Amino acid sequence: QVQLVESGGGLVQTGGSLRLSCAASGRTFGTYAMGWFRQTPGKEREAVATISGGGASKRYADSVKGRFTISRDNAKNTVYLEMNSLKPEDTARYYCAADNRRWGWATYEYAHWGQGTQVTVSS
């Protein structure tokens, strides 16, 4: 069982930047694919970016390509989401997720979830 704790959310103006972090417990972090997802009230949770266990493979939602960067430091059991050029439509609760079965994209492919961190972008 892996436990995930997100941090780094907050209030930022349009065009600003934030860096989210997700710290994971356990000694096998490098075997887990990791993902960042987001959700707004009344909408389904959607994938933002995912990264394979070794970090070589990454995938981004079209809406964040060129603005967001996912990375991981397996020595620190941490995955990051660097968010630049933020827009009001990026406002959401952002969740970190992990799974050691395969590198996936859909929410059902991730078994372990954090509690989320709120990101609010003001216009």
DSSP file (Angstrom, degrees, kcal/mol; ACC not computed):
  #  RESIDUE AA STRUCTURE BP1 BP2  ACC     N-H-->O    O-->H-N    N-H-->O    O-->H-N    TCO  KAPPA ALPHA  PHI   PSI    X-CA   Y-CA   Z-CA
    1    1 A Q              0   0    0      0, 0.0     2,-0.4     0, 0.0   111,-0.0   0.000 360.0 360.0 360.0 130.1    0.0    0.0    0.0
    2    2 A V        -     0   0    0     96,-0.1     2,-0.4    24,-0.1   111,-0.1  -0.910 360.0-151.3-111.6 139.3    1.4    3.4   -1.0
    3    3 A Q        -     0   0    0     -2,-0.4    22,-2.0   109,-0.1     2,-0.4  -0.904  10.4-158.2-110.8 140.1    0.2    6.6    0.6
    4    4 A L  E     -A   24   0A   0     -2,-0.4     2,-0.4   109,-0.4   111,-0.4  -0.943   9.2-172.7-123.8 136.3    0.3    9.9   -1.3
    5    5 A V  E     -A   23   0A   0     18,-2.0    18,-2.5    -2,-0.4     2,-0.2  -0.968  11.2-156.9-131.5 117.2    0.3   13.5    0.0
    6    6 A E  E     +A   22   0A   0     -2,-0.4     2,-0.3    16,-0.2    16,-0.2  -0.574  17.6 165.3 -89.7 153.5    0.0   16.4   -2.3
    7    7 A S  E     +A   21   0A   0     14,-2.2    14,-2.7    -2,-0.2   110,-0.1  -0.968  40.0  68.7-154.8 166.5    1.2   20.0   -1.6
    8    8 A G        +     0   0    0     -2,-0.3    11,-0.3     1,-0.3    14,-0.1   0.358  60.9 132.2 104.7  -4.8    1.9   23.2   -3.4
    9    9 A G        +     0   0    0     12,-0.1     2,-0.3     9,-0.1    -1,-0.3  -0.177  23.1 120.4 -71.4 172.7   -1.6   24.3   -4.4
   10   10 A G  E     -d  119   0B   0    108,-0.9   110,-2.7   107,-0.1     2,-0.5  -0.988  60.4 -49.3 163.7-166.9   -2.9   27.8   -3.9
   11   11 A L  E     +d  120   0B   0     -2,-0.3     2,-0.3   108,-0.2   110,-0.2  -0.864  53.9 165.9-102.5 130.2   -4.3   31.0   -5.4
   12   12 A V  E     -d  121   0B   0    108,-2.6   110,-2.6    -2,-0.5     2,-0.1  -0.982  33.1-112.3-143.1 152.3   -2.4   32.5   -8.4
   13   13 A Q  E >   -d  122   0B   0     -2,-0.3     3,-2.4   108,-0.2    73,-0.2  -0.435  51.2 -77.3 -81.0 158.6   -3.2   35.1  -11.0
   14   14 A T  T 3  S+     0   0    0    108,-1.9    73,-0.2     1,-0.3    -1,-0.1  -0.299 121.9  25.3 -53.1 133.2   -3.7   34.3  -14.7
   15   15 A G  T 3  S+     0   0    0     71,-3.3    70,-0.6     1,-0.3    -1,-0.3   0.307  99.6 120.5  91.3  -8.5   -0.3   33.7  -16.3
   16   16 A G    <   -     0   0    0     -3,-2.4    70,-2.3    70,-0.2     2,-0.3  -0.068  54.7-123.8 -81.0-175.4    1.3   32.7  -13.0
   17   17 A S        -     0   0    0     67,-0.2     2,-0.3    68,-0.2    67,-0.2  -0.937  20.6-179.8-133.3 152.2    3.0   29.5  -12.0
   18   18 A L  E     - B   0  83A   0     65,-2.2    65,-3.3    -2,-0.3     2,-0.5  -0.981  16.5-146.3-144.3 153.9    2.7   26.8   -9.4
   19   19 A R  E     - B   0  82A   0    -11,-0.3     2,-0.3    -2,-0.3    63,-0.2  -0.966  14.7-159.5-124.2 115.7    4.6   23.7   -8.6
   20   20 A L  E     - B   0  81A   0     61,-2.7    61,-2.2    -2,-0.5     2,-0.3  -0.700   6.4-163.1 -91.3 144.9    2.7   20.8   -7.1
   21   21 A S  E     -AB   7  80A   0    -14,-2.7   -14,-2.2    -2,-0.3     2,-0.4  -0.941   8.5-164.8-125.0 150.2    4.5   18.0   -5.2
   22   22 A C  E     -AB   6  79A   0     57,-2.0    57,-2.0    -2,-0.3     2,-0.5  -0.942   8.5-160.0-136.0 113.4    3.3   14.5   -4.3
   23   23 A A  E     -AB   5  78A   0    -18,-2.5   -18,-2.0    -2,-0.4     2,-0.4  -0.797  10.4-159.5 -96.3 131.9    5.2   12.6   -1.7
   24   24 A A  E     -A    4   0A   0     53,-3.0   -20,-0.2    -2,-0.5     2,-0.1  -0.856   8.3-136.9-114.0 145.6    4.8    8.9   -1.6
   25   25 A S        +     0   0    0    -22,-2.0     3,-0.2    -2,-0.4     2,-0.0  -0.452  58.9  57.1 -87.2 168.6    5.5    6.4    1.2
   26   26 A G  S    S-     0   0    0     -2,-0.1     3,-0.3     1,-0.1    -2,-0.1  -0.114  78.3 -98.6  98.8 166.1    7.1    3.0    0.6
   27   27 A R  S    S+     0   0    0      1,-0.2     3,-0.2     2,-0.1    -1,-0.1   0.296 108.0  62.7-108.8   7.4   10.4    1.7   -0.7
   28   28 A T    >   +     0   0    0     -3,-0.2     3,-2.1     1,-0.1     4,-0.3  -0.068  56.7 132.2-122.0  33.2    9.2    0.7   -4.2
   29   29 A F  G >   +     0   0    0     -3,-0.3     3,-2.0     1,-0.3    -1,-0.1   0.852  66.7  63.5 -54.8 -38.6    8.3    4.1   -5.6
   30   30 A G  G 3  S+     0   0    0      1,-0.3    -1,-0.3    44,-0.2    25,-0.1   0.625  95.5  59.6 -66.0 -12.8   10.2    3.6   -8.8
   31   31 A T  G <  S+     0   0    0     -3,-2.1     2,-0.5    23,-0.1    -1,-0.3   0.472  91.3  89.4 -91.0  -2.9    7.9    0.7   -9.7
   32   32 A Y    <   -     0   0    0     -3,-2.0    68,-0.3    -4,-0.3     2,-0.3  -0.824  70.0-140.1-102.1 128.5    4.8    2.9   -9.7
   33   33 A A  E     -E   99   0B   0     66,-2.9    66,-2.0    -2,-0.5     2,-0.3  -0.614  29.0-152.4 -70.8 145.1    3.5    4.8  -12.6
   34   34 A M  E     -EF  98  51B   0     17,-2.6    17,-2.9    -2,-0.3     2,-0.3  -0.910  14.9-175.9-125.7 150.9    2.3    8.2  -11.3
   35   35 A G  E     -EF  97  50B   0     62,-2.4    62,-2.4    -2,-0.3     2,-0.5  -0.992  20.8-142.2-145.0 153.4   -0.3   10.6  -12.5
   36   36 A W  E     +EF  96  49B   0     13,-3.4    12,-3.0    -2,-0.3    13,-1.7  -0.968  27.7 175.5-111.7 131.9   -1.8   14.0  -11.9
   37   37 A F  E     -EF  95  47B   0     58,-2.9    58,-3.2    -2,-0.5     2,-0.3  -0.871  11.6-155.1-128.6 161.6   -5.5   14.4  -12.3
   38   38 A R  E     -EF  94  46B   0      8,-2.5     8,-2.9    -2,-0.3     2,-0.3  -0.977   6.6-171.6-140.7 157.0   -7.9   17.3  -11.6
   39   39 A Q  E     -E   93   0B   0     54,-1.9    54,-2.6    -2,-0.3     6,-0.1  -0.994   6.8-164.2-149.7 138.5  -11.6   17.7  -10.8
   40   40 A T    >   -     0   0    0     -2,-0.3     3,-2.2     4,-0.3    52,-0.1  -0.862  48.9 -75.7-115.5 156.7  -14.0   20.5  -10.6
   41   41 A P  T 3  S+     0   0    0      0, 0.0     3,-0.1     0, 0.0    -1,-0.1  -0.226 117.8  11.7 -54.7 131.6  -17.4   20.3   -8.9
   42   42 A G  T 3  S+     0   0    0      1,-0.3     2,-0.3    -3,-0.0    -3,-0.0   0.424 110.9  96.8  83.4  -1.6  -20.0   18.5  -11.0
   43   43 A K  S <  S-     0   0    0     -3,-2.2    -1,-0.3     1,-0.0     2,-0.1  -0.827  77.6-102.8-119.1 158.8  -17.4   17.2  -13.5
   44   44 A E        -     0   0    0     -2,-0.3    -4,-0.3     1,-0.1     2,-0.2  -0.419  44.0 -97.5 -74.7 153.1  -15.5   13.9  -13.8
   45   45 A R        -     0   0    0     -6,-0.1     2,-0.3    -2,-0.1    62,-0.2  -0.526  47.0-161.5 -69.4 135.8  -12.0   13.7  -12.7
   46   46 A E  E     -F   38   0B   0     -8,-2.9    -8,-2.5    -2,-0.2     2,-0.2  -0.906  19.5-108.9-125.5 150.3   -9.7   14.0  -15.7
   47   47 A A  E     +F   37   0B   0     -2,-0.3   -10,-0.3   -10,-0.2     3,-0.1  -0.539  30.4 173.9 -74.9 138.5   -6.1   13.1  -16.4
   48   48 A V  E     -     0   0B   0    -12,-3.0    13,-2.5     1,-0.4     2,-0.3   0.755  66.4 -17.3-107.1 -50.1   -3.6   16.0  -16.6
   49   49 A A  E     -FG  36  60B   0    -13,-1.7   -13,-3.4    11,-0.2    -1,-0.4  -0.972  56.4-166.6-159.7 144.2   -0.3   14.3  -16.9
   50   50 A T  E     -FG  35  59B   0      9,-2.2     9,-2.0    -2,-0.3     2,-0.3  -0.946   3.0-164.3-133.7 157.6    1.2   10.8  -16.2
   51   51 A I  E     -FG  34  58B   0    -17,-2.9   -17,-2.6    -2,-0.3     7,-0.2  -1.000  21.4-118.2-143.7 139.7    4.7    9.5  -16.0
   52   52 A S    >   -     0   0    0      5,-2.4     3,-0.7    -2,-0.3   -20,-0.1  -0.194  39.2 -96.6 -73.2 169.4    6.1    5.9  -16.1
   53   53 A G  T 3  S+     0   0    0      1,-0.3   -21,-0.2   -22,-0.2    -1,-0.1   0.864 124.7  39.5 -57.8 -41.4    8.0    4.4  -13.2
   54   54 A G  T 3  S-     0   0    0    -23,-0.1    -1,-0.3    20,-0.0    20,-0.1   0.599 110.4-120.3 -85.3 -10.7   11.4    5.2  -14.5
   55   55 A G  S <  S+     0   0    0     -3,-0.7    -2,-0.1     2,-0.2    17,-0.1   0.423  82.4 113.3  90.9  -1.3   10.3    8.6  -15.8
   56   56 A A        +     0   0    0      1,-0.1     2,-0.4    -5,-0.1    -3,-0.0   0.805  69.4  56.6 -76.3 -27.6   11.2    8.0  -19.5
   57   57 A S        +     0   0    0      2,-0.0    -5,-2.4     0, 0.0     2,-0.3  -0.887  63.0 170.3-111.4 134.5    7.6    8.1  -20.7
   58   58 A K  E     -G   51   0B   0     -2,-0.4     2,-0.3    -7,-0.2    -7,-0.2  -0.969  11.6-168.3-138.3 152.7    5.2   11.0  -20.2
   59   59 A R  E     -G   50   0B   0     -9,-2.0    -9,-2.2    -2,-0.3     2,-0.3  -0.998   6.1-165.4-143.6 142.4    1.8   11.9  -21.4
   60   60 A Y  E     -G   49   0B   0     -2,-0.3   -11,-0.2   -11,-0.2     2,-0.2  -0.932  26.8-110.7-127.9 149.0   -0.1   15.2  -21.2
   61   61 A A    >>  -     0   0    0    -13,-2.5     3,-1.8    -2,-0.3     4,-1.0  -0.507  35.4-118.6 -67.6 146.3   -3.7   16.3  -21.8
   62   62 A D  T 34 S+     0   0    0      1,-0.3     3,-0.5     2,-0.2    -1,-0.1   0.841 111.5  63.2 -57.2 -33.3   -4.0   18.5  -24.8
   63   63 A S  T 34 S+     0   0    0      1,-0.2    -1,-0.3     3,-0.0   -15,-0.0   0.664 112.2  33.8 -69.5 -15.3   -5.2   21.4  -22.7
   64   64 A V  T X> S+     0   0    0     -3,-1.8     3,-2.4   -16,-0.2     4,-2.3   0.454  82.1 128.9-119.4  -2.7   -1.9   21.6  -20.8
   65   65 A K  T 3< S+     0   0    0     -4,-1.0     4,-0.1    -3,-0.5    -3,-0.0  -0.293  80.9  15.1 -57.4 134.4    0.7   20.6  -23.4
   66   66 A G  T 34 S+     0   0    0      2,-0.4    -1,-0.3     1,-0.1     3,-0.1   0.284 126.2  59.7  85.2 -11.0    3.5   23.1  -23.5
   67   67 A R  T <4 S+     0   0    0     -3,-2.4    17,-1.9     1,-0.2     2,-0.3   0.697  98.0  51.6-115.8 -34.9    2.4   24.7  -20.1
   68   68 A F  E  <  -C   83   0A   0     -4,-2.3    -2,-0.4    15,-0.2     2,-0.4  -0.803  59.9-166.2-109.0 148.2    2.7   21.8  -17.6
   69   69 A T  E     -C   82   0A   0     13,-2.4    13,-3.0    -2,-0.3     2,-0.4  -0.990   5.5-156.8-134.8 126.6    5.6   19.5  -17.0
   70   70 A I  E     +C   81   0A   0     -2,-0.4     2,-0.3    11,-0.2    11,-0.2  -0.821  23.8 158.9 -99.0 140.9    5.5   16.3  -15.0
   71   71 A S  E     -C   80   0A   0      9,-1.6     9,-3.1    -2,-0.4     2,-0.3  -0.953  20.7-151.5-151.2 168.3    8.7   14.9  -13.4
   72   72 A R  E     -C   79   0A   0     -2,-0.3     2,-0.5     7,-0.3     7,-0.2  -0.993  12.0-154.8-146.3 151.9    9.7   12.6  -10.6
   73   73 A D  E > > -C   78   0A   0      5,-3.0     5,-1.8    -2,-0.3     3,-1.1  -0.906  10.5-172.2-124.9 100.1   12.6   12.1   -8.3
   74   74 A N  T 3 5S+     0   0    0     -2,-0.5     3,-0.4     1,-0.3   -44,-0.2   0.758  84.0  61.3 -69.2 -23.2   12.7    8.4   -7.3
   75   75 A A  T 3 5S+     0   0    0      1,-0.2    -1,-0.3    -3,-0.1   -46,-0.0   0.775 113.3  37.2 -70.9 -24.5   15.3    9.0   -4.7
   76   76 A K  T < 5S-     0   0    0     -3,-1.1    -1,-0.2     2,-0.2    -2,-0.2   0.356 105.8-125.5-106.2   3.4   13.0   11.3   -2.9
   77   77 A N  T   5 +     0   0    0     -4,-0.5   -53,-3.0    -3,-0.4     2,-0.4   0.900  68.9 128.8  53.9  43.2    9.8    9.3   -3.6
   78   78 A T  E   < -BC  23  73A   0     -5,-1.8    -5,-3.0   -55,-0.2     2,-0.4  -0.981  45.1-163.7-136.3 140.3    8.2   12.5   -5.1
   79   79 A V  E     -BC  22  72A   0    -57,-2.0   -57,-2.0    -2,-0.4     2,-0.3  -0.946  17.3-157.6-118.8 146.0    6.5   13.4   -8.3
   80   80 A Y  E     -BC  21  71A   0     -9,-3.1    -9,-1.6    -2,-0.4     2,-0.4  -0.829  15.9-158.6-122.8 156.5    6.0   17.0   -9.4
   81   81 A L  E     -BC  20  70A   0    -61,-2.2   -61,-2.7    -2,-0.3     2,-0.6  -0.891  12.0-161.5-134.4 106.7    3.8   19.0  -11.6
   82   82 A E  E     -BC  19  69A   0    -13,-3.0   -13,-2.4    -2,-0.4     2,-0.5  -0.783  11.5-166.7 -86.9 122.1    5.2   22.3  -12.8
   83   83 A M  E     +BC  18  68A   0    -65,-3.3   -65,-2.2    -2,-0.6     2,-0.3  -0.949  10.8 172.7-118.7 117.9    2.4   24.5  -14.0
   84   84 A N        +     0   0    0    -17,-1.9   -67,-0.2    -2,-0.5   -68,-0.2  -0.772  59.1  23.7-118.8 164.5    3.1   27.6  -16.0
   85   85 A S  S    S-     0   0    0    -70,-0.6    -1,-0.2    -2,-0.3   -68,-0.2   0.905  84.6-160.0  48.2  49.1    1.0   30.2  -17.9
   86   86 A L        -     0   0    0    -70,-2.3   -71,-3.3    -3,-0.2   -70,-0.2  -0.258   8.2-159.7 -65.6 146.0   -2.0   29.2  -15.7
   87   87 A K    >   -     0   0    0    -73,-0.2     3,-2.3   -72,-0.1     4,-0.3  -0.845  32.5-109.0-122.3 157.9   -5.5   30.0  -16.9
   88   88 A P  G >  S+     0   0    0      0, 0.0     3,-1.9     0, 0.0    33,-0.3   0.851 117.8  63.2 -55.4 -33.3   -8.7   30.3  -15.0
   89   89 A E  G 3  S+     0   0    0      1,-0.3    -3,-0.0    -3,-0.0     0, 0.0   0.577  89.7  68.3 -71.4  -6.6   -9.9   27.0  -16.6
   90   90 A D  G <  S+     0   0    0     -3,-2.3    -1,-0.3     2,-0.0     2,-0.2   0.539  71.4 119.7 -82.8  -7.5   -7.0   25.3  -14.8
   91   91 A T    <   +     0   0    0     -3,-1.9     2,-0.3    -4,-0.3    29,-0.2  -0.411  41.8 107.2 -60.6 124.6   -8.8   26.0  -11.5
   92   92 A A  E    S- H   0 119B   0     27,-2.0    27,-2.8    -2,-0.2     2,-0.6  -0.969  75.7 -80.9-178.0 171.9   -9.5   22.6   -9.9
   93   93 A R  E     -EH  39 118B   0    -54,-2.6   -54,-1.9    -2,-0.3     2,-0.5  -0.887  47.7-146.2 -92.9 127.5   -8.6   20.2   -7.2
   94   94 A Y  E     -EH  38 117B   0     23,-3.0    23,-2.1    -2,-0.6     2,-0.4  -0.824  13.9-165.2-103.4 131.1   -5.5   18.4   -8.3
   95   95 A Y  E     -E   37   0B   0    -58,-3.2   -58,-2.9    -2,-0.5     2,-0.4  -0.896  12.3-143.6-118.1 142.7   -4.9   14.8   -7.2
   96   96 A C  E     -E   36   0B   0     -2,-0.4    18,-2.2   -60,-0.2     2,-0.3  -0.824  23.7-174.5 -98.6 142.6   -1.9   12.6   -7.3
   97   97 A A  E     -EI  35 113B   0    -62,-2.4   -62,-2.4    -2,-0.4     2,-0.3  -0.970   8.2-166.5-140.0 154.7   -2.3    8.9   -8.2
   98   98 A A  E     +EI  34 112B   0     14,-2.2    14,-2.1    -2,-0.3    13,-0.7  -0.988   9.4 169.9-141.8 148.2   -0.1    5.8   -8.3
   99   99 A D  E     -E   33   0B   0    -66,-2.0   -66,-2.9    -2,-0.3     5,-0.1  -0.946  20.2-161.0-156.8 140.1   -0.3    2.3   -9.7
  100  100 A N  S    S+     0   0    0     -2,-0.3     3,-0.1   -68,-0.3    10,-0.1   0.247  79.7  76.7-106.6  13.1    2.3   -0.4  -10.1
  101  101 A R  S    S-     0   0    0      1,-0.4     2,-0.3     8,-0.2    -1,-0.1   0.898 109.5 -34.7 -87.2 -45.0    0.5   -2.6  -12.7
  102  102 A R        -     0   0    0      7,-0.3     2,-0.8   -69,-0.1    -1,-0.4  -0.974  65.0 -86.3-166.4 167.4    1.1   -0.5  -15.8
  103  103 A W        +     0   0    0     -2,-0.3     2,-0.2    -3,-0.1   -51,-0.1  -0.790  61.7 167.9 -86.5 111.7    1.5    3.1  -17.0
  104  104 A G        -     0   0    0     -2,-0.8   -53,-0.1   -53,-0.1    -5,-0.0  -0.546  39.7-152.2-120.6-176.2   -2.0    4.2  -17.7
  105  105 A W        +     0   0    0     -2,-0.2    -1,-0.1   -55,-0.1     2,-0.1   0.629  68.4  82.5-124.6 -37.7   -4.1    7.3  -18.4
  106  106 A A  S >  S-     0   0    0      1,-0.1     3,-1.5   -60,-0.1     4,-0.2  -0.359  80.7-119.7 -78.0 154.5   -7.6    6.7  -17.2
  107  107 A T  G >  S+     0   0    0      1,-0.3     3,-1.8   -62,-0.2    -1,-0.1   0.856 111.6  61.3 -60.1 -35.1   -8.6    7.1  -13.6
  108  108 A Y  G 3  S+     0   0    0      1,-0.3    -1,-0.3     3,-0.0    -2,-0.0   0.655  93.3  66.0 -69.3 -12.0   -9.6    3.5  -13.2
  109  109 A E  G <  S+     0   0    0     -3,-1.5     2,-0.5     1,-0.0    -7,-0.3   0.466  90.7  74.9 -85.8  -1.1   -6.0    2.5  -14.0
  110  110 A Y    <   -     0   0    0     -3,-1.8   -11,-0.2    -4,-0.2    -1,-0.0  -0.956  53.6-178.5-118.5 124.2   -4.8    4.0  -10.8
  111  111 A A        +     0   0    0    -13,-0.7     2,-0.4    -2,-0.5   -12,-0.2   0.711  66.1  59.5 -92.3 -23.1   -5.4    2.3   -7.5
  112  112 A H  E     +I   98   0B   0    -14,-2.1   -14,-2.2  -109,-0.0     2,-0.3  -0.916  62.6 179.4-118.7 133.8   -3.9    4.7   -5.0
  113  113 A W  E     -I   97   0B   0     -2,-0.4  -109,-0.4   -16,-0.2   -16,-0.2  -0.961  19.3-138.5-134.3 146.7   -4.9    8.4   -4.6
  114  114 A G        -     0   0    0    -18,-2.2  -109,-0.2    -2,-0.3     3,-0.1  -0.306  35.4-104.4 -87.3-177.9   -4.0   11.3   -2.5
  115  115 A Q        -     0   0    0   -111,-0.4  -110,-0.1     1,-0.2   -20,-0.1   0.622  61.6-123.6 -86.0 -14.3   -6.5   13.8   -0.9
  116  116 A G        -     0   0    0    -20,-0.1     2,-0.4   -23,-0.0   -21,-0.2  -0.010  10.7-117.3  95.2 160.4   -5.8   16.5   -3.4
  117  117 A T  E     - H   0  94B   0    -23,-2.1   -23,-3.0  -110,-0.1     2,-0.3  -0.997  27.4-119.5-138.7 136.8   -4.6   20.1   -3.3
  118  118 A Q  E     - H   0  93B   0     -2,-0.4  -108,-0.9   -25,-0.2     2,-0.5  -0.580  22.8-170.1 -83.6 132.9   -6.7   23.1   -4.5
  119  119 A V  E     -dH  10  92B   0    -27,-2.8   -27,-2.0    -2,-0.3     2,-0.5  -0.990   5.3-176.7-119.2 124.7   -5.4   25.3   -7.4
  120  120 A T  E     -d   11   0B   0   -110,-2.7  -108,-2.6    -2,-0.5     2,-0.6  -0.984   7.4-165.7-125.8 124.2   -7.3   28.5   -8.0
  121  121 A V  E     -d   12   0B   0     -2,-0.5     2,-0.3   -33,-0.3  -108,-0.2  -0.936  12.5-150.7-111.3 117.9   -6.4   30.8  -10.9
  122  122 A S  E      d   13   0B   0   -110,-2.6  -108,-1.9    -2,-0.6    -2,-0.0  -0.625 360.0 360.0 -90.0 146.5   -7.9   34.2  -10.7
  123  123 A S              0   0    0     -2,-0.3    -1,-0.1  -110,-0.2  -110,-0.1   0.432 360.0 360.0 -91.9 360.0   -8.7   36.2  -13.9
